[in-house]
Amino acid sequence: MNSIALVTLLHLAPSVQPASASVAPDHAFEIGVAAGLFMAAENTGLSYDGTTAMLGGAGLDLSLRIAYLPFSFVGIEAEGGHVELANGDARGELYSARAHLVALYPARFTPFVLAGGGIMGLTGHESFMGADHHPAFHWGTGVKTVAMKGVTLRADARHVMAFSDVGLANHFELTFGASFTITPGGG
């Protein structure tokens, strides 16, 4: 029984890697995708033809990301996202385009914080056909780890505050993703 426990422990324990294998190099680019859960405020503050979209609830959050990390501990990231929401007969699609500054603690499991801004908009079906968009600010935290050379796995939690004519709408999102790291010279 003890040998089974030892084999299981050794199998589940993280592999020993040199520090350089688990820390992003300087001047790295990351290109990635993410999916997760977007929890929208009931009153999104977004509207079309004066009708406010009441789309509170949760929806599938999909996004694309690109980042530049001039140093292993700081970087900038841009992303575009899409969420489809429904509440009764009302259906709508939220989109976002945003950028943020990322501060990281380089380690095998790299915690990070981020803050930035952009826009959040609405397109939709039926009575919400058209578009409305407003400025949005977001902040969050997460963790990422190197899965294999050039591939990073990541989890994020964010608070998104979208400004509108009716005030501030507070949304939350939780995403999981993967990124491919590209470094000049292949290093």
N, C-alpha and C positions, 0 to 999 in steps of 0.2 A: 504494500500500500504506500509506503514512504517513497519508493522509487517512482511510482506513478505520479505522486504529488510533485516530486522533484522535476521529472520530465515535463509535466504540465507547466510548472513555474518557469522553467528555462525556456519553454516554447512561447509563453506569454510575455516574458520579460523583454523590454526593448533591446534591440541589438546594440552592441557597442560600436559606435562610430566616432571617428575623430570629430572634434568641434567644428572644423571647417566644412564637414559634410552636412551639418545640421543648421548652419547659419548662412543666410543669403549673402552672396558676395556683394561688394560695392559695385555700383553702376549696373544693377540688374533690372531687367524688364520682366514683368509678369503679365500674362494674358490668361484670363480665366472665365469660368462660368459658375453660376450659383443658382440654387433653387431652395425654396423654403416657404415659410408661412408669413403672410402679411396680415396684420390685424388692424383694420381700418376703423377710424372714428366713425360713429354713425352719421354725423354731419361732416362730410368731407370738405365742405366749404367750396366745392367745385360745382359749377352749374352750366346750363345751356338754356338760352332764352329766358333767363330769370328763374328757372326751376332748379332748386338746389338738389343735387344728387344725394339721397339718403341711402348710402351703400354700406353701412356698418357691417362688420362681420369679418370673416377670414377668407383669404384667397391664396392661390398658388402664386408665389413670387418668383419670377425668373429674371436673371440679370447676366450681363456681360461686363467684364472688367478689364482694364488695362492699367498697369502701375509702373512707375519708375522709382527705383530705390537707389538714390545716389550713394547712400551709406546703408549698412545693414540695420541701422536703428531708426531710420526716418525715410519717408517717401511720400509721393503724391499718387493719387489714384483717381481715375475717372470711370464712371459706370453708367450704363443705361439699363432701366428695368421696366418690367411689364407685370401687371397684376390684373386678373379678371375677378370682379366682385359681383354678387347678386344679392338682392334683398327683396323678397317677394317678386313682384313683376318688374322691378327696376334692375337693370343690368348695366354695368359699365366697366370700362377698362381704364385703370390708372397707368400712367407711364411716368417715368422719372429720368432725368438726365442730371447728373451731379458729379461733383469733384470734392475730394477731401484730402487733408493732411493726415498721414498715418505715423504714429510713434510706436516703435516696437522694442521689445527686450529680446535681443537675439539669443536664442537657446534652442535645444532640441524641440521643445514645445514653446513656441514664441507667442507670449501674450502681447496684445496690442490695443491701443485706443485710437479712435479717429474722430474727426469733426470736420464738417464742411457744409456746403450749400449747393443749391441748384434749383431746378423747377420740378413741380409735380403737376401733372395734367390729367384731364379726363377726356376720353373718347367713349362712345357708347353705342348702344342699340336703341331702337324705337324712339322714345321721346327724348333721349339724351344724345341723339346723333349730333355730332359737331365736336367742338373742342373748347376747353377752358383750361387755363394753367395759371399757377401762382408760384411765387418764390417759396422755397422750403429750406429749412436748416435741419441737419441731422448730426447726431453724435452716437457713439457706440463703443463696444469693446468686443474682443474676440480672441481666438487662439488659432495658430496655424502650426503645421509640422511638415517636415519633408517626408514624403512617402517613399520616394526613390529619387535618384538624381534627376533634377529638372522638373519634378512634380511635387507640388505642395497641396495639402489638404487644409481646409479652413472652415471655421464656424464663426458666425457673427451674430450679435444681438444689437439692435439699434432702436433709437427713439427718433422719429421723424416728426417735425413740427412744420405743418404747411400753413402759410399765411393766406388769408382770403378776405373777401369783403365782409364776411360774417364773423371774423375772428380767427382764432388759432385752432387748427385741428391736430390732435395728437394721435399719431399712428405708431405702431410697433412692428418690428420685423425680426425674424429669426431665419438665417440662411446657412446653408452648407454648400461648399463648393470646392473646386479644384482649379489650380493655376499651373501653367507651364512657365518655367523660368528660362529666360534667354539672357546670356551674358556676352558682352563683346569679347571676341577671341575664344568663345566656348568655355571659358574658365569657370 
